[in-house]
């Protein structure tokens, strides 16, 4: 049966029908994502095109008891114009007003919502050294802000909302209103926010990940070996006191929050000194509005010693050359191919979604929460134990349909973990 294509009128009617779900989604982000506390400052970072949804978030924030809500706006076109007309040297320093803004918000105990919604090719043709310098400056110079996120001192949540340029990439060849409606449907579905009670659905989803976490934490593997027909063949060593995490996180005082909506991963920080072999990407990477595809990395002694890409080699180089830590891994994440995002067969061109459709790795900083006692350690002390230190953290997807992962115990015993892209017990 051939279905008729959606019309603009269909999309408008669909958006009216989605309105209650979108409101419940906003409530989910505020009440489960960052789990705002009475009197707490709520900070929302968002693109200007998402203004209507941001207003919902603000309203939900105040209804949940937020003491004040601050909105920090961004715009793809303004960002591109800035990179086109300003020299690279400018981006090597974060303006003082911005440092004061971000650091003071973190110091006062704010929670942060980062709303994803960008043109995947917004910076196509822009020298990747410019956005790389801006990112590096912000992550190294806004010290309290960065520490608040890295050490979970401030609750934070990344979630998505459509904008036209993004929707056109995900659903090409249709009217913008149709594409936006279709992207809203996909976002709500993959975020488990399309039911009557998304908050309860999220608690159930979080509980189901416990089985995988228990398996990994009880086995406490010394290393993981990855193999796939695309040429991936490498081994990642674990730290001596690594901890697998996933789903819900907590601040040091026990305040729960969900860093990502959606999330399907269980993850840890490996020993950044013990990575050897070659790994191939399974999906494109969109980084600062530039696409990297068909790429591979070769590791020796933990560091990238060679790499290549069919598309976006300069962008890949800018990631790897960010600093010394950008050549090493800060994260390994395991995700079955049997997830709503993967089963949707939609390529979102956004790491928040695409990383949750595929096992992935990340170059750059590791997670203190993934090392026993790590929350009480300085970054330099964590590095001594193998938890990577860097000013960047870039996820890339490696979960092909035939990916096999084997856990290696300290005594050399091998235990199957993944077979053909899914948990061995699925």
C-alpha positions in Angstrom: 0.0 0.0 0.0 1.4 3.4 -1.1 0.7 6.2 1.4 0.0 9.7 0.2 2.7 12.2 1.1 2.0 14.5 4.0 0.7 18.0 3.0 1.4 21.2 4.8 -2.2 21.1 6.1 -1.5 17.6 7.4 1.6 18.8 9.2 -0.2 21.8 10.8 -3.0 19.5 12.0 -0.4 17.1 13.3 1.4 19.8 15.2 -1.9 20.8 16.9 -2.4 17.2 17.9 1.2 16.9 19.2 0.9 20.0 21.4 0.0 18.1 24.6 2.9 15.7 24.0 5.3 18.5 23.4 4.2 20.1 26.7 4.8 16.8 28.5 8.2 16.6 26.9 9.1 20.1 28.2 8.0 19.0 31.7 10.1 15.8 31.3 13.2 17.8 30.5 12.7 20.2 33.5 11.5 17.7 36.1 13.5 14.6 35.2 16.2 15.9 33.0 17.7 18.5 35.3 15.2 17.8 38.1 15.1 21.5 39.1 14.9 22.1 42.9 12.8 24.7 44.5 14.5 28.1 44.4 17.2 26.8 42.0 18.5 28.8 39.0 17.6 27.1 35.7 19.7 28.0 32.7 18.5 27.2 29.1 20.9 27.3 26.2 18.9 27.3 23.0 18.8 28.3 19.3 16.5 31.3 18.6 14.4 29.3 16.2 13.3 27.2 19.2 11.8 30.2 21.0 8.2 28.7 21.2 9.5 25.5 22.9 11.9 27.5 25.1 8.9 29.4 26.4 7.3 26.1 27.4 10.6 25.1 29.2 10.6 28.4 31.1 7.0 28.0 32.1 7.6 24.4 33.3 10.7 25.6 35.2 8.7 28.2 37.2 5.9 25.7 37.7 8.5 23.3 39.1 9.7 25.9 41.6 12.7 27.4 39.9 13.8 30.6 41.6 14.8 32.2 38.3 15.2 31.1 34.6 18.0 32.5 32.4 17.9 31.9 28.7 21.1 32.1 26.6 20.4 32.2 22.9 22.4 31.1 19.9 21.9 31.4 16.1 23.6 29.4 13.3 23.6 32.3 10.9 25.1 34.8 13.3 27.7 32.2 14.3 28.7 31.6 10.7 28.9 35.3 10.0 31.2 35.7 13.1 33.5 32.9 12.0 33.6 34.4 8.4 34.6 37.9 9.5 36.7 37.5 12.7 40.3 36.3 12.9 41.2 33.0 14.6 43.1 34.8 17.3 39.9 36.3 18.7 38.4 32.8 19.5 41.4 31.7 21.5 40.1 33.7 24.5 36.6 33.6 25.9 35.3 37.1 26.5 35.4 38.1 30.2 31.6 38.8 30.3 30.9 35.3 29.1 33.4 33.7 31.6 31.7 35.7 34.4 28.3 34.7 33.2 28.9 31.0 33.0 31.1 30.6 36.0 28.8 32.7 38.2 25.8 30.6 37.2 27.7 27.4 38.0 28.9 28.8 41.3 25.4 29.6 42.4 24.4 26.0 41.9 22.3 26.4 38.7 21.1 23.5 36.6 21.7 23.7 32.8 19.5 22.6 29.9 21.3 22.5 26.5 18.7 22.4 23.7 20.0 20.7 20.6 18.8 22.1 17.2 21.3 23.2 14.6 22.0 23.0 10.8 24.4 20.1 10.4 26.2 22.0 7.7 26.0 25.5 9.3 29.8 25.9 9.2 30.5 24.1 6.0 33.6 25.7 4.4 34.5 27.5 7.6 38.1 26.9 8.9 37.5 24.3 11.6 40.3 25.8 13.6 38.0 28.7 14.5 35.2 26.8 16.2 37.8 24.4 17.7 39.6 27.4 19.3 36.3 28.8 20.6 35.4 25.5 22.2 38.8 24.9 23.7 38.8 28.4 25.2 35.4 28.0 26.8 36.3 24.6 28.2 39.6 25.7 29.6 38.9 29.3 30.7 35.3 28.9 32.1 36.8 26.7 34.9 33.9 26.6 37.4 31.3 26.1 34.6 33.4 23.3 33.1 34.1 21.6 36.4 30.4 21.8 37.4 29.5 19.8 34.3 32.4 17.4 34.3 32.1 16.5 38.0 28.2 16.6 38.0 28.3 19.4 40.5 25.5 21.1 38.5 22.7 19.0 37.1 22.6 19.2 33.3 20.5 17.8 30.5 20.9 17.8 26.7 17.7 17.4 24.7 16.5 18.2 21.2 14.0 20.5 19.5 13.6 20.9 15.7 14.6 23.8 13.6 14.0 24.0 9.9 17.6 23.6 8.6 18.1 20.5 10.8 14.7 19.0 9.8 15.5 19.5 6.1 18.6 17.3 6.4 16.7 14.6 8.3 13.7 14.6 6.0 14.8 16.1 2.6 12.6 16.9 -0.3 9.5 18.0 1.7 8.1 21.4 2.8 9.8 22.8 6.0 6.6 22.5 8.0 6.2 18.8 7.1 9.9 18.1 7.9 9.6 19.9 11.3 6.5 17.9 12.1 8.2 14.6 11.2 11.2 15.5 13.2 9.1 16.4 16.2 7.4 13.0 15.9 10.8 11.3 15.8 12.2 13.2 18.8 9.2 12.5 20.9 9.3 8.8 20.0 13.0 8.3 20.6 12.9 10.3 23.8 10.0 8.0 25.1 7.9 11.2 25.4 5.0 10.2 23.1 2.9 8.5 25.8 0.6 9.8 28.5 3.2 9.7 31.3 6.7 10.2 30.0 8.2 10.6 33.5 7.0 7.1 34.5 8.2 5.7 31.2 11.6 7.2 31.9 11.8 5.6 35.3 11.0 2.2 33.8 13.5 2.7 31.1 16.2 3.6 33.6 15.4 0.5 35.6 15.8 -1.7 32.6 19.4 -0.5 32.1 20.4 -1.9 35.5 20.8 -5.4 34.2 23.5 -4.3 31.7 25.2 -2.2 34.4 25.3 -5.0 36.9 26.8 -7.4 34.3 29.6 -5.1 33.4 30.4 -3.9 37.0 30.3 -7.4 38.4 32.7 -8.7 35.8 35.0 -5.7 36.1 36.8 -6.6 32.8 40.4 -5.7 32.4 39.9 -4.9 28.7 37.4 -5.1 25.8 38.2 -6.3 22.3 36.2 -4.9 19.4 36.0 -6.6 15.9 33.9 -6.0 12.8 34.1 -6.7 9.1 34.7 -3.0 8.3 38.2 -3.4 9.7 37.6 -2.5 13.3 40.1 -4.6 15.4 41.3 -3.0 18.6 41.6 -3.5 22.3 40.6 -1.0 25.0 42.1 -1.4 28.5 40.1 -0.5 31.6 41.3 1.4 34.7 41.8 -0.5 37.9 38.7 1.1 39.6 36.5 1.8 36.6 32.7 2.0 37.1 30.1 1.6 34.4 27.3 4.2 34.5 24.2 5.0 32.4 20.8 6.5 32.5 20.4 8.5 35.7 23.3 10.5 37.2 23.6 12.2 40.6 25.3 15.2 42.0 27.7 14.6 44.9 24.9 15.3 47.4 22.7 12.7 45.8 20.4 14.9 43.6 19.3 12.7 40.6 19.2 14.0 37.0 19.3 12.6 33.4 22.2 14.2 31.4 20.8 13.0 28.0 17.2 12.7 26.7 17.2 10.4 24.9 19.8 7.9 26.2 20.3 4.2 25.6 24.0 3.9 26.6 26.0 2.4 29.4 29.4 3.9 29.5 32.7 4.2 31.3 36.0 5.9 31.0 38.8 3.5 29.9 42.5 3.7 30.7 43.6 6.3 28.2 47.1 4.7 28.1 45.9 1.2 27.1 44.3 1.5 23.6 45.7 -0.3 20.6 44.4 -1.2 17.1 42.3 0.3 14.4 38.6 1.4 14.7 36.3 2.5 11.8 33.3 4.8 12.0 29.9 3.4 11.4 28.0 6.7 11.0 28.8 10.3 10.1 30.0 12.7 12.7 28.8 16.3 12.7 31.2 18.5 14.6 30.8 22.3 14.8 28.6 22.2 11.7 31.1 20.2 9.7 30.6 16.6 8.5 33.2 13.8 9.0 32.4 10.5 7.3 34.1 7.3 6.4 36.9 7.8 8.9 39.2 5.6 10.9 41.7 5.9 13.7 44.8 3.9 14.6 45.8 3.8 18.3 49.1 2.8 19.8 49.8 3.0 23.5 46.5 4.8 24.0 47.2 7.6 21.5 46.0 8.2 17.9 49.0 7.7 15.7 47.3 7.7 12.3 43.9 8.5 10.8 42.0 9.1 7.6 38.6 10.2 6.4 36.6 10.1 3.1 34.9 13.4 4.1 36.0 16.1 6.5 39.6 15.2 7.1 40.5 18.8 8.2 37.7 18.7 10.8 38.9 15.3 12.1 42.4 16.8 12.3 41.2 19.8 14.2 39.6 17.5 16.8 42.7 15.3 17.2 45.0 18.3 17.5 42.9 20.2 20.1 45.3 19.2 22.8 47.3 16.1 23.9 44.3 14.5 25.5 42.2 14.8 22.3 44.4 12.0 20.9 43.2 9.6 23.6 39.8 8.1 24.6 37.7 9.5 27.5 34.7 7.2 27.0 33.5 3.8 25.7 29.8 3.4 25.4 27.8 0.2 24.7 24.4 0.4 22.9 22.5 -2.4 21.4 21.2 -2.0 17.8 17.8 -2.9 19.2 16.9 0.6 20.4 14.1 3.0 19.3 16.6 5.3 17.6 18.4 2.5 15.6 15.1 0.9 14.7 13.7 4.2 13.4 16.3 3.9 10.6 16.6 7.7 10.8 20.0 9.4 10.5 19.6 12.5 12.7 22.8 14.2 11.8 23.1 15.1 15.5 25.4 13.3 17.9 22.8 13.3 20.8 20.6 11.0 18.7 23.0 9.2 16.5 25.3 8.2 19.4 22.3 6.5 21.0 21.8 4.4 17.9 25.3 2.9 18.0 28.1 1.8 20.2 30.5 4.8 20.4 33.8 6.1 21.7 34.8 9.6 22.6 38.1 11.4 22.1 38.9 13.7 25.0 38.1 14.2 28.6 37.0 11.2 30.7 34.3 11.1 33.5 35.3 11.4 37.2 32.1 9.5 38.0 33.4 6.5 36.1 36.4 6.0 38.5 35.7 4.9 42.0 36.4 8.0 44.2 37.0 10.1 41.1 34.6 12.9 42.2 37.0 13.8 45.0 40.1 13.8 42.7 41.6 16.7 40.7 41.9 16.2 36.9 45.6 15.6 37.2 45.1 12.9 39.8 42.5 11.2 37.6 45.0 11.3 34.7 47.5 9.5 36.9 45.0 6.6 37.1 44.3 6.6 33.4 41.2 8.8 33.2 41.8 11.2 30.3 42.2 14.9 30.6 41.4 17.3 27.7 39.5 20.4 26.8 37.2 18.5 24.4 35.0 15.5 24.4 33.9 14.3 20.9 31.7 11.2 20.5 31.9 9.1 17.3 29.9 6.0 16.4 31.4 2.6 15.7 28.5 0.2 16.2 28.1 -1.7 13.0 25.5 -4.4 12.7 28.2 -7.1 12.9 30.2 -5.6 15.8 31.5 -8.2 18.3 32.8 -7.2 21.7 34.6 -9.6 24.0 35.3 -8.9 27.7 38.8 -9.9 28.8 39.2 -10.7 32.5 42.5 -10.0 34.4 43.4 -13.8 34.2 42.8 -13.8 30.4 39.4 -15.4 30.5 37.2 -14.2 27.6 33.5 -13.5 28.0 31.2 -12.5 25.1 29.5 -9.1 25.6 28.2 -8.1 22.2 27.4 -10.4 19.2 26.4 -8.9 15.9 25.8 -5.5 17.3 23.7 -6.5 20.3 24.1 -7.7 23.9 24.9 -11.4 23.8 21.8 -12.3 25.8 19.4 -10.5 23.4 
